[in-house]
Amino acid sequence: MIQSKTTVRLLTAMGAAIAALVLLVPMASAKEPAPGYTQFAGCPSPEENAEAVVCFRAVINGGHFQMGSKDVPIEKPFTLSGGFESEFTKFFYNSKGGLTPVKQKVPGGVIGLTGLTWLLEFLGSEALTLYAVTELAGPVVGGDGVNLPIKVHLINSVLGNNCYVGSTSNPIKLHLITGKTEPPPPNVPIEGQLPKEIFQDELGIFHSNKSIFVDNAFAAPGASGCVLTLFGFIPISINGLVNSQSGLPSPAGHNETRQNTDSEFAFRSLVYP
């Protein structure tokens, strides 16, 4: 049985999976894990990285992300895989690891985001479906919860290729915890959830399931890079439209995320014997 101190560290490290998201640059040419541990293929082998000690895989399989007036449900699970060093603060991954770029459908689509109802006549409803993909915008920092800087890529051909909320220079700074938050008003405290299922299987894989990580004290910046191209060659910035329709920028106390997570851990010596 894993000792309590190690368990606490593992649970803290699990937060790095929220929402998805990783530290450092991907390593090259991942090796194959031992039979029974193939889900940890994103964890770097000793030859790829000398620091990683524990291999990790997490699935964020529910919850939501609300910023300003837009609330996006997490309907499609996404996975983070890699490995942690002994202090469970730095996260590494190889070419098979990292965060899967899963598209979450944004309610209201492009029309709801921009207010441009005439787009429906030209493009049709299917072409106006809007997706959001969460990307890392800086290093993950552990400690009291998980400090996670992110940016949200808004994906639809109408918006161009670089429509984002948040950036590496001005990220959305999440502080994800399983305890009770202390947001500024008008938000009120909400509470996450420690894992309801914790067990170690016959292969030595540690499972920590049904956790909920929360934050409702973060701010969200305005959109940038959103461009509408008329007639195929006239680019018009629509950042202002996106911001006005989405309530952005949105100060702290007006946003919220809840993220349901199932995680697996295994010592790297088992994954790469």
BAFI-3210 file (N, C-alpha, C; in Angstrom, 3 decimals, decimal comma, padded with zeros to 6 digits):
// residues 273
n [1|2|3|4|5|6|7|8|9|10|11|12|13|14|15|16|17|18|19|20|21|22|23|24|25|26|27|28|29|30|31|32|33|34|35|36|37|38|39|40|41|42|43|44|45|46|47|48|49|50|51|52|53|54|55|56|57|58|59|60|61|62|63|64|65|66|67|68|69|70|71|72|73|74|75|76|77|78|79|80|81|82|83|84|85|86|87|88|89|90|91|92|93|94|95|96|97|98|99|100|101|102|103|104|105|106|107|108|109|110|111|112|113|114|115|116|117|118|119|120|121|122|123|124|125|126|127|128|129|130|131|132|133|134|135|136|137|138|139|140|141|142|143|144|145|146|147|148|149|150|151|152|153|154|155|156|157|158|159|160|161|162|163|164|165|166|167|168|169|170|171|172|173|174|175|176|177|178|179|180|181|182|183|184|185|186|187|188|189|190|191|192|193|194|195|196|197|198|199|200|201|202|203|204|205|206|207|208|209|210|211|212|213|214|215|216|217|218|219|220|221|222|223|224|225|226|227|228|229|230|231|232|233|234|235|236|237|238|239|240|241|242|243|244|245|246|247|248|249|250|251|252|253|254|255|256|257|258|259|260|261|262|263|264|265|266|267|268|269|270|271|272|273]
n.u [000,860|000,573|002,188|000,812|001,928|003,014|000,659|-000,728|000,964|000,647|-002,055|-002,000|-000,401|-002,118|-003,732|-002,481|-003,484|-005,824|-007,955|-006,319|-003,070|000,378|003,890|006,990|008,878|007,911|009,470|011,588|010,992|009,458|009,683|008,401|006,102|006,081|004,171|000,775|001,037|000,572|-001,007|000,524|002,216|002,952|004,686|008,004|010,797|013,664|015,886|014,983|014,317|015,795|014,775|012,077|009,968|007,536|005,009|002,173|-001,297|-004,224|-007,736|-009,942|-013,206|-015,628|-017,673|-017,362|-016,526|-016,637|-016,513|-016,901|-019,895|-020,142|-020,532|-019,046|-019,686|-017,888|-017,894|-016,629|-014,238|-010,834|-007,299|-004,406|-001,044|002,064|004,965|006,089|008,593|010,464|009,491|007,003|006,324|007,343|006,462|006,790|006,860|006,766|006,878|004,499|002,918|001,477|-001,118|-004,223|-005,654|-008,646|-011,767|-014,276|-017,705|-019,077|-021,843|-024,354|-022,721|-020,964|-022,605|-023,772|-021,461|-020,586|-022,826|-023,568|-026,018|-026,601|-024,747|-025,724|-027,345|-025,523|-023,722|-024,892|-026,095|-024,446|-021,862|-021,312|-020,795|-019,092|-016,014|-014,084|-010,794|-008,650|-005,451|-002,059|-000,502|001,775|004,136|003,214|002,532|002,971|001,982|000,065|-002,635|-003,092|-001,508|-002,353|-001,694|-003,537|-004,746|-007,510|-008,463|-010,495|-012,297|-013,192|-013,724|-014,682|-013,689|-011,002|-007,589|-006,401|-007,861|-008,186|-008,793|-006,991|-003,410|000,118|001,436|-000,548|-002,228|-005,080|-005,320|-005,549|-006,328|-006,460|-008,270|-009,259|-010,602|-012,378|-013,190|-012,149|-013,474|-013,609|-016,476|-019,057|-019,206|-019,644|-018,224|-017,250|-016,987|-014,634|-013,874|-012,370|-010,817|-013,140|-012,655|-009,903|-007,333|-004,996|-003,969|-003,358|-001,108|000,348|-000,480|-001,668|-004,820|-006,861|-009,824|-012,781|-012,474|-012,976|-011,959|-011,810|-012,287|-013,188|-012,258|-010,736|-009,614|-010,607|-009,154|-009,648|-010,650|-008,424|-006,942|-009,102|-010,591|-012,658|-013,097|-014,178|-015,771|-013,695|-011,272|-011,135|-010,063|-011,399|-011,134|-012,725|-012,587|-013,707|-016,478|-016,644|-015,821|-017,817|-020,145|-019,525|-019,008|-016,430|-013,326|-013,403|-013,676|-012,090|-014,094|-016,292|-016,293|-015,978|-014,852|-015,328|-013,979|-014,044|-012,178|-010,396|-007,652|-004,470|-001,533|001,833|004,901|007,823|009,714|008,281|006,818|008,793|010,724]
n.v [-001,207|002,224|004,744|007,285|009,883|009,791|009,350|011,782|013,461|012,368|012,892|015,660|016,072|015,173|017,273|018,603|017,599|018,897|020,269|020,535|019,809|021,034|020,879|021,900|020,983|018,600|015,377|013,422|010,515|008,212|005,351|001,952|001,058|-001,505|-004,583|-004,230|-001,703|000,138|002,405|004,391|005,401|007,979|008,775|009,678|007,571|006,405|006,946|009,024|011,028|011,954|012,709|012,063|010,159|009,033|007,705|008,957|009,288|010,932|011,420|013,839|014,007|015,323|018,130|021,734|024,846|028,124|031,402|034,849|035,461|033,036|029,575|026,568|023,222|020,302|017,860|015,938|013,635|014,322|013,668|013,626|012,765|011,653|012,210|012,645|014,291|013,593|015,397|016,012|018,343|019,237|018,455|016,107|014,985|012,738|012,246|010,877|011,738|014,311|016,804|015,948|017,417|018,132|018,982|020,987|021,593|024,804|026,289|027,959|028,620|030,271|032,443|033,045|033,846|036,087|037,597|038,034|037,524|037,348|035,694|033,146|032,956|032,924|030,837|028,664|026,537|024,368|025,059|027,016|026,010|026,103|025,543|024,950|024,743|023,909|025,104|024,926|027,730|028,427|027,532|024,842|025,064|023,598|022,999|024,651|023,560|023,699|025,781|026,972|028,174|029,017|029,108|029,664|028,296|029,350|027,763|027,954|028,359|030,842|032,598|032,803|031,543|032,053|032,794|033,556|033,321|034,615|034,264|033,487|035,625|036,878|035,055|032,945|032,447|029,767|028,497|025,614|023,538|020,974|021,649|024,250|027,233|030,736|033,146|036,487|038,719|038,904|036,132|033,187|031,035|027,822|024,228|021,657|018,183|015,515|012,434|009,755|007,127|005,221|003,149|000,421|-001,592|-005,024|-004,786|-002,845|-000,309|002,793|004,014|006,831|008,080|009,936|012,631|016,152|019,149|022,617|026,116|029,430|031,985|033,230|035,500|036,436|037,300|039,563|038,653|037,837|038,086|037,315|037,161|038,144|037,251|038,797|038,037|036,433|037,802|040,190|041,120|041,555|042,692|041,174|041,158|042,916|042,424|039,736|040,005|041,728|040,194|038,035|038,867|039,665|041,438|039,487|040,086|038,801|036,705|036,429|034,155|030,573|027,198|023,699|020,519|017,175|014,352|011,373|009,428|007,793|006,327|005,162|003,793|004,627|002,685|000,361|000,714|001,017|-001,366]
n.w [000,000|-000,796|001,041|003,255|002,941|000,385|-000,993|-000,638|-002,088|-004,619|-005,121|-005,149|-007,381|-009,314|-010,025|-012,059|-014,320|-014,953|-016,767|-018,846|-018,980|-019,437|-018,458|-019,821|-022,849|-025,361|-025,404|-027,615|-029,694|-028,184|-026,045|-025,853|-023,326|-020,737|-021,043|-020,071|-019,147|-021,102|-021,255|-020,242|-022,148|-022,798|-020,856|-020,222|-020,858|-018,886|-020,492|-022,030|-020,246|-017,263|-014,818|-014,265|-012,160|-011,407|-013,414|-015,161|-015,821|-016,743|-016,979|-017,924|-017,536|-017,410|-016,321|-016,441|-018,106|-017,479|-018,579|-018,418|-020,117|-021,344|-021,154|-021,251|-021,576|-020,517|-022,532|-024,039|-023,162|-022,295|-022,338|-020,297|-020,249|-018,928|-016,928|-013,513|-011,492|-008,414|-006,507|-007,356|-008,777|-011,239|-014,585|-017,164|-020,589|-023,433|-027,037|-027,329|-025,360|-023,259|-023,570|-024,892|-027,764|-027,557|-028,937|-027,601|-027,822|-028,243|-026,823|-028,697|-030,811|-033,554|-034,136|-031,663|-030,408|-031,792|-032,537|-035,116|-036,980|-039,688|-040,816|-040,886|-043,155|-045,218|-044,690|-043,343|-040,662|-039,841|-040,627|-038,841|-036,397|-033,340|-031,666|-028,688|-027,552|-024,996|-024,162|-023,019|-021,495|-020,224|-017,586|-015,378|-011,932|-008,821|-005,376|-003,007|-004,096|-007,673|-009,848|-012,888|-015,926|-018,778|-022,218|-024,395|-027,347|-029,870|-032,273|-035,537|-038,990|-039,749|-037,883|-038,318|-037,919|-035,503|-033,212|-029,960|-026,422|-023,961|-023,640|-024,033|-022,928|-021,524|-019,794|-018,854|-015,528|-013,708|-010,489|-009,219|-007,048|-004,661|-002,458|-000,672|-002,351|-002,352|-003,559|-005,018|-004,664|-007,219|-006,993|-004,988|-002,434|-003,665|-003,617|-004,174|-004,735|-003,076|-004,220|-004,643|-004,996|-004,272|-004,966|-005,335|-007,942|-009,101|-010,676|-009,570|-010,148|-009,252|-008,580|-008,709|-008,435|-009,493|-008,664|-008,100|-009,322|-008,705|-009,457|-008,962|-008,913|-010,785|-013,379|-016,718|-019,755|-022,606|-025,978|-028,704|-031,959|-033,534|-036,590|-039,199|-042,483|-045,238|-048,311|-048,990|-049,031|-047,599|-044,617|-041,373|-038,139|-035,418|-032,708|-030,852|-031,152|-030,340|-027,686|-026,615|-026,909|-025,358|-022,823|-022,137|-021,503|-018,449|-015,087|-012,054|-010,007|-011,536|-013,014|-013,613|-013,086|-013,113|-012,854|-013,566|-012,688|-013,390|-012,409|-012,988|-011,636|-011,753|-010,671|-012,437|-012,762|-012,953|-015,288|-017,236|-017,013]
ca.u [000,000|001,340|002,096|-000,051|002,645|003,073|-000,702|-001,021|001,710|000,037|-003,302|-001,648|000,073|-003,231|-004,296|-001,846|-004,247|-007,031|-008,015|-005,456|-002,130|001,636|005,109|008,172|008,741|007,850|010,703|011,528|011,019|009,060|009,828|007,174|006,017|005,926|002,781|-000,062|001,255|000,595|-001,667|001,535|003,170|003,399|005,676|009,341|011,650|014,885|016,769|014,403|014,328|016,377|014,132|010,747|009,947|006,190|004,254|000,871|-002,313|-005,483|-008,831|-010,928|-014,366|-016,864|-017,572|-017,633|-015,632|-017,424|-015,829|-017,836|-021,254|-020,096|-020,318|-018,795|-019,633|-016,867|-018,676|-015,722|-013,077|-009,498|-006,314|-003,055|-000,152|003,471|005,600|006,506|009,810|010,232|008,758|005,681|006,096|007,636|005,787|007,496|006,188|007,452|006,086|003,200|002,216|000,962|-002,560|-004,927|-006,368|-010,036|-012,678|-015,534|-018,651|-019,501|-023,266|-024,635|-021,912|-020,350|-023,591|-023,835|-020,200|-020,389|-024,062|-023,755|-027,046|-026,635|-023,840|-026,506|-027,844|-024,420|-022,924|-025,666|-025,858|-023,340|-020,590|-021,153|-020,491|-017,889|-015,357|-013,070|-009,732|-007,788|-004,025|-001,161|000,036|002,913|004,476|002,354|003,204|002,267|001,988|-001,284|-003,425|-002,335|-001,582|-002,363|-001,973|-004,065|-005,416|-008,598|-008,494|-011,846|-012,041|-014,162|-013,075|-015,141|-012,920|-009,586|-006,861|-005,712|-008,808|-007,903|-009,000|-005,776|-002,197|001,272|001,780|-001,691|-003,023|-006,089|-004,548|-006,379|-005,801|-007,392|-008,192|-010,384|-011,239|-013,326|-012,599|-012,383|-013,533|-014,185|-017,875|-020,294|-019,143|-019,607|-017,349|-017,681|-016,082|-014,318|-014,074|-011,277|-011,241|-014,011|-012,091|-008,440|-006,888|-003,826|-004,311|-002,347|000,090|001,002|-000,979|-002,451|-005,983|-007,471|-010,953|-013,929|-012,104|-013,476|-011,129|-012,622|-011,780|-014,101|-011,651|-009,822|-010,067|-010,461|-008,865|-010,412|-010,252|-007,453|-006,688|-010,337|-010,669|-013,671|-012,655|-015,322|-015,568|-012,470|-010,011|-011,188|-010,021|-011,927|-011,010|-013,997|-012,319|-014,691|-017,753|-016,505|-015,770|-019,105|-021,121|-019,097|-018,758|-014,985|-012,685|-014,265|-012,832|-012,184|-015,372|-017,379|-015,980|-015,945|-014,627|-015,381|-013,429|-014,083|-010,934|-009,935|-006,208|-003,678|-000,113|002,658|006,315|008,386|010,470|007,359|006,433|009,992|011,588]
ca.v [000,000|003,451|005,452|008,461|011,049|009,631|009,511|013,216|014,015|011,913|013,613|017,024|016,031|014,905|018,521|019,058|017,097|019,664|021,079|020,288|020,846|020,381|021,671|021,553|020,652|017,150|014,662|012,728|009,062|007,502|003,898|001,247|000,581|-002,942|-005,045|-003,861|-000,299|000,887|003,702|005,348|005,590|009,369|008,984|009,482|006,521|006,964|007,467|010,268|012,031|011,351|013,180|011,498|009,032|008,457|007,880|009,526|009,452|011,421|011,685|014,818|013,422|016,046|019,441|022,850|025,996|029,331|032,697|035,846|034,955|031,766|028,402|025,439|021,935|019,340|016,708|014,942|013,462|014,513|012,941|014,128|011,697|012,027|011,748|013,634|014,033|013,124|016,378|016,157|019,727|019,325|017,442|015,855|014,030|012,475|012,520|010,223|012,255|015,669|017,007|015,709|018,636|017,750|020,109|021,031|022,443|026,016|026,571|029,193|028,673|031,530|033,528|033,421|034,474|037,368|038,322|038,263|036,565|037,214|034,626|031,927|032,950|032,673|029,647|027,551|026,276|023,436|025,768|027,983|025,317|026,657|024,665|025,524|023,812|024,485|024,892|025,440|029,054|028,672|026,384|024,433|025,197|022,902|023,632|024,688|023,463|023,713|027,026|026,503|029,208|028,437|029,936|028,918|028,483|029,290|027,183|027,973|029,036|032,228|033,398|032,735|030,447|032,472|033,428|033,034|034,055|034,316|034,088|033,215|036,853|037,264|033,827|032,703|031,829|028,933|027,932|024,501|022,857|020,097|022,211|025,349|028,421|032,022|034,089|037,808|038,773|038,317|034,689|032,682|029,856|026,500|023,219|020,515|016,871|014,558|011,205|008,828|005,785|005,174|001,767|-000,019|-002,882|-006,097|-004,388|-001,754|000,973|003,504|004,652|007,886|008,398|010,736|013,895|017,369|020,328|023,804|027,475|030,486|033,261|033,660|036,486|036,030|038,474|039,689|037,845|038,419|037,315|036,877|037,921|037,742|037,583|038,963|037,768|035,671|038,550|041,419|040,755|042,526|042,249|041,113|040,966|043,685|041,705|038,552|040,444|042,273|039,109|037,015|039,454|039,675|040,682|039,213|040,156|037,732|036,696|036,286|032,987|029,337|025,902|022,442|019,508|015,827|013,714|010,046|009,398|006,589|006,545|003,970|004,113|004,431|001,428|-000,687|000,981|000,744|-002,186]
ca.w [000,000|-000,841|002,300|003,201|002,416|-001,072|-001,498|-000,712|-003,212|-005,867|-005,309|-005,548|-008,762|-010,204|-010,482|-013,298|-015,464|-015,155|-017,749|-019,379|-019,266|-019,163|-018,341|-020,611|-024,266|-025,562|-025,741|-028,902|-029,839|-026,988|-026,031|-025,530|-021,944|-020,537|-021,162|-018,943|-018,803|-022,360|-021,093|-019,810|-023,246|-022,811|-019,805|-020,786|-020,303|-018,273|-021,536|-022,542|-019,187|-016,066|-013,596|-014,014|-011,225|-011,420|-014,657|-014,834|-016,870|-016,186|-017,916|-017,479|-018,208|-017,166|-015,707|-017,336|-018,013|-017,734|-018,464|-018,906|-020,303|-022,061|-020,316|-022,143|-020,870|-020,926|-022,983|-024,591|-022,287|-022,842|-021,539|-020,088|-019,813|-018,820|-015,704|-012,533|-010,735|-007,053|-005,709|-007,964|-009,202|-012,664|-015,397|-018,413|-021,467|-024,696|-028,245|-027,226|-024,197|-023,261|-023,504|-026,153|-028,174|-027,789|-029,185|-026,865|-028,544|-027,529|-027,061|-029,418|-032,017|-033,958|-034,039|-030,255|-030,021|-032,483|-032,742|-036,555|-037,406|-041,140|-041,235|-041,099|-044,532|-046,137|-044,400|-042,805|-039,240|-039,603|-040,798|-037,767|-035,150|-032,718|-030,711|-027,814|-027,161|-023,965|-024,393|-022,000|-021,801|-019,342|-016,738|-014,283|-010,640|-007,757|-004,063|-002,449|-005,308|-008,924|-010,598|-014,263|-016,919|-020,010|-023,212|-025,025|-028,787|-030,442|-033,589|-036,629|-040,113|-039,803|-036,930|-038,618|-037,271|-034,279|-032,297|-028,623|-025,178|-023,226|-024,425|-023,178|-022,209|-020,700|-019,716|-017,822|-014,448|-012,851|-009,239|-009,097|-005,759|-004,326|-001,269|-000,847|-002,934|-001,704|-004,680|-004,767|-005,101|-006,665|-006,793|-003,614|-002,388|-004,101|-003,073|-005,006|-004,122|-003,076|-004,919|-003,922|-005,170|-004,252|-004,788|-006,088|-008,534|-009,018|-011,411|-008,862|-010,645|-008,255|-009,195|-007,900|-009,310|-009,090|-008,038|-008,730|-009,103|-008,937|-009,292|-009,409|-008,523|-011,835|-014,362|-018,120|-020,601|-023,832|-027,130|-029,624|-033,169|-034,193|-037,835|-040,176|-043,838|-046,139|-049,740|-049,159|-049,073|-046,814|-043,199|-040,423|-036,752|-034,698|-031,280|-030,092|-031,180|-029,487|-026,294|-026,176|-026,852|-024,391|-021,508|-021,916|-020,422|-017,308|-013,891|-011,054|-009,313|-012,511|-013,850|-012,823|-013,724|-012,353|-013,751|-012,996|-013,108|-012,976|-012,642|-012,749|-011,403|-011,566|-010,625|-013,770|-012,782|-013,390|-016,682|-018,041|-016,152]
c.u [000,880|001,118|001,339|000,639|002,726|001,704|-001,059|-000,305|001,092|-001,259|-003,044|-001,209|-001,056|-003,846|-003,707|-002,576|-005,428|-006,849|-007,139|-003,985|-000,787|002,796|006,196|007,844|008,709|009,213|010,516|011,483|010,728|009,274|008,487|007,183|005,887|004,460|001,991|000,048|001,216|-000,108|-000,688|002,580|003,690|004,424|007,068|010,100|012,874|015,849|016,284|014,442|014,790|015,599|012,815|010,841|008,615|005,529|002,800|-000,040|-003,604|-006,481|-009,777|-012,205|-015,688|-016,603|-017,902|-016,576|-016,420|-016,545|-016,710|-019,226|-021,299|-019,735|-020,217|-018,757|-018,495|-017,592|-017,801|-014,482|-011,771|-008,482|-004,995|-002,192|001,288|004,055|006,030|007,855|009,455|009,435|007,351|005,339|006,337|006,992|006,497|006,663|006,982|006,505|004,712|002,360|001,733|-000,553|-003,193|-005,761|-007,817|-010,913|-013,953|-016,471|-019,114|-020,980|-023,463|-023,825|-021,344|-021,333|-023,723|-022,593|-020,048|-021,644|-024,382|-024,744|-027,072|-025,683|-024,590|-026,995|-026,757|-023,778|-023,736|-025,238|-024,658|-021,997|-020,319|-020,968|-019,143|-017,337|-014,334|-012,079|-008,834|-006,337|-003,217|-000,594|001,215|003,154|003,454|003,152|002,354|002,328|000,617|-002,277|-002,517|-002,571|-001,341|-002,682|-002,403|-004,510|-006,435|-008,661|-009,928|-011,728|-013,284|-013,537|-013,485|-014,254|-011,437|-008,915|-006,299|-006,623|-008,669|-008,477|-007,848|-004,611|-001,054|001,671|000,663|-002,641|-004,191|-005,390|-005,482|-005,614|-006,774|-007,182|-009,375|-011,103|-012,215|-012,597|-012,912|-012,417|-013,951|-015,643|-017,972|-020,265|-019,111|-018,737|-018,027|-016,635|-015,890|-014,538|-012,807|-011,746|-012,085|-013,493|-010,571|-008,032|-005,676|-004,105|-003,136|-001,068|000,857|000,591|-001,920|-003,563|-006,594|-008,597|-012,000|-013,526|-012,783|-012,571|-011,915|-011,794|-012,848|-013,601|-010,722|-010,461|-009,846|-010,220|-009,775|-009,864|-009,229|-007,313|-007,911|-010,594|-011,735|-013,205|-013,853|-014,924|-014,229|-011,191|-010,034|-011,215|-010,522|-011,796|-012,378|-013,765|-013,351|-016,044|-017,725|-016,534|-017,136|-020,163|-020,801|-018,840|-017,293|-014,421|-013,589|-013,416|-013,012|-013,493|-016,561|-017,220|-015,891|-015,560|-014,742|-014,917|-013,322|-012,916|-010,768|-008,463|-005,603|-002,220|000,589|004,110|006,954|009,179|009,589|006,995|007,568|010,977|012,986]
c.v [001,235|004,225|006,768|009,679|010,982|009,830|010,975|013,849|013,619|012,667|015,057|017,053|015,833|016,187|019,018|018,543|017,982|020,661|021,293|020,737|020,499|021,359|021,070|021,106|019,143|016,571|013,915|011,219|008,300|006,003|003,270|000,798|-000,941|-003,331|-004,736|-002,397|000,599|002,241|004,791|005,609|007,014|009,695|008,743|008,367|007,165|007,536|008,808|011,397|011,381|011,673|012,493|010,246|008,291|008,739|008,167|009,581|009,902|011,663|012,687|014,499|014,123|017,373|020,543|023,923|027,224|030,557|033,742|035,256|033,611|030,620|027,177|024,142|021,067|018,036|015,594|014,818|013,765|014,011|013,681|012,979|012,165|011,467|012,903|013,261|013,793|014,098|016,644|017,607|019,895|018,159|017,337|014,912|013,873|012,720|011,857|010,779|013,675|015,696|016,762|016,933|018,340|018,992|019,948|022,006|023,605|026,274|027,925|029,367|030,054|032,692|033,989|034,152|035,872|038,225|038,580|037,240|036,364|036,141|033,335|031,826|032,570|031,298|028,457|027,208|025,374|024,141|026,742|027,329|025,797|025,686|025,442|024,427|024,524|024,113|025,486|026,779|029,412|027,460|026,132|024,516|024,521|023,673|023,526|024,717|023,482|025,034|026,716|027,636|028,586|029,528|029,056|029,290|028,303|028,915|027,201|028,790|030,503|033,142|033,475|031,645|030,795|033,235|032,788|033,946|033,650|034,078|033,767|034,448|037,329|036,078|033,926|031,905|031,069|028,519|026,839|023,746|021,898|020,584|023,321|026,592|029,664|033,108|035,484|037,804|039,256|036,800|034,350|031,429|028,599|025,496|022,079|019,213|016,042|013,264|010,306|007,396|005,889|003,727|001,494|-001,414|-003,852|-005,767|-003,274|-000,383|001,560|004,275|005,655|008,500|009,283|011,929|015,041|018,524|021,572|025,075|028,441|031,859|033,810|034,722|035,933|037,275|038,514|038,805|038,593|037,519|036,835|037,767|037,315|038,199|037,615|038,740|037,072|036,458|039,857|041,048|041,890|041,954|042,273|040,819|041,692|043,011|040,495|038,957|040,933|041,177|038,096|037,568|039,456|041,077|040,578|039,182|038,955|037,859|036,555|035,033|031,742|028,146|024,792|021,347|018,165|015,019|012,315|009,933|008,032|006,985|005,194|004,412|003,768|003,139|000,245|-000,522|000,659|-000,065|-002,380]
c.w [000,000|000,448|002,132|002,620|000,902|-001,691|-001,653|-001,889|-004,550|-006,150|-005,719|-006,990|-009,749|-010,754|-011,775|-014,527|-015,796|-016,292|-018,757|-020,003|-018,685|-019,081|-019,217|-022,042|-024,436|-025,926|-027,066|-028,701|-028,556|-027,138|-025,667|-024,073|-021,904|-020,710|-019,894|-018,561|-020,041|-022,254|-020,658|-020,896|-023,330|-021,761|-020,373|-020,077|-019,653|-019,302|-022,078|-021,524|-017,892|-014,802|-013,261|-013,149|-011,284|-012,763|-014,320|-016,051|-016,204|-017,297|-017,264|-018,241|-017,929|-016,489|-016,693|-017,141|-018,439|-017,547|-019,113|-018,996|-021,017|-021,110|-021,216|-021,333|-021,398|-021,260|-023,530|-023,696|-023,014|-021,831|-021,456|-019,608|-019,845|-017,545|-014,817|-011,922|-009,265|-006,191|-006,248|-008,294|-010,697|-013,408|-016,740|-019,278|-022,750|-025,871|-028,226|-026,083|-024,377|-023,162|-024,857|-026,521|-028,554|-027,926|-028,348|-027,581|-027,671|-027,827|-027,746|-030,683|-032,298|-033,844|-032,588|-029,787|-030,600|-032,600|-034,206|-037,123|-038,915|-041,654|-041,548|-042,541|-045,530|-045,934|-043,913|-041,390|-038,980|-039,693|-039,671|-036,405|-034,620|-031,688|-029,892|-027,438|-026,146|-024,232|-023,245|-022,439|-020,909|-018,467|-015,643|-012,980|-009,570|-006,456|-003,443|-003,601|-006,520|-009,639|-012,066|-015,231|-018,245|-020,983|-023,912|-026,501|-029,274|-031,913|-034,466|-037,748|-040,237|-038,959|-037,275|-037,792|-035,903|-033,328|-030,915|-027,549|-024,275|-024,161|-023,479|-022,376|-021,283|-020,551|-018,744|-016,727|-013,510|-011,602|-008,825|-007,790|-005,611|-003,073|-001,616|-001,351|-002,094|-002,777|-004,226|-005,200|-006,537|-006,513|-005,308|-003,606|-002,936|-003,622|-004,062|-004,256|-004,210|-003,748|-004,036|-004,001|-005,211|-004,013|-005,666|-006,629|-008,491|-009,775|-010,712|-009,353|-009,606|-008,961|-008,216|-008,731|-008,644|-008,225|-008,781|-008,330|-009,509|-008,827|-009,775|-008,974|-009,598|-012,729|-015,764|-018,973|-021,818|-024,929|-027,977|-030,842|-033,909|-035,408|-038,744|-041,562|-044,778|-047,595|-050,013|-049,144|-048,275|-045,327|-042,305|-039,017|-036,076|-033,208|-030,431|-030,038|-030,256|-028,018|-025,799|-026,030|-025,751|-022,995|-021,140|-022,154|-019,192|-016,034|-012,972|-010,288|-010,230|-013,376|-012,973|-013,680|-012,687|-013,302|-013,031|-013,552|-012,532|-013,341|-012,352|-012,564|-011,311|-011,510|-011,977|-013,872|-013,160|-014,862|-017,639|-017,204|-016,754]
res [m|i|q|s|k|t|t|v|r|l|l|t|a|m|g|a|a|i|a|a|l|v|l|l|v|p|m|a|s|a|k|e|p|a|p|g|y|t|q|f|a|g|c|p|s|p|e|e|n|a|e|a|v|v|c|f|r|a|v|i|n|g|g|h|f|q|m|g|s|k|d|v|p|i|e|k|p|f|t|l|s|g|g|f|e|s|e|f|t|k|f|f|y|n|s|k|g|g|l|t|p|v|k|q|k|v|p|g|g|v|i|g|l|t|g|l|t|w|l|l|e|f|l|g|s|e|a|l|t|l|y|a|v|t|e|l|a|g|p|v|v|g|g|d|g|v|n|l|p|i|k|v|h|l|i|n|s|v|l|g|n|n|c|y|v|g|s|t|s|n|p|i|k|l|h|l|i|t|g|k|t|e|p|p|p|p|n|v|p|i|e|g|q|l|p|k|e|i|f|q|d|e|l|g|i|f|h|s|n|k|s|i|f|v|d|n|a|f|a|a|p|g|a|s|g|c|v|l|t|l|f|g|f|i|p|i|s|i|n|g|l|v|n|s|q|s|g|l|p|s|p|a|g|h|n|e|t|r|q|n|t|d|s|e|f|a|f|r|s|l|v|y|p]
***
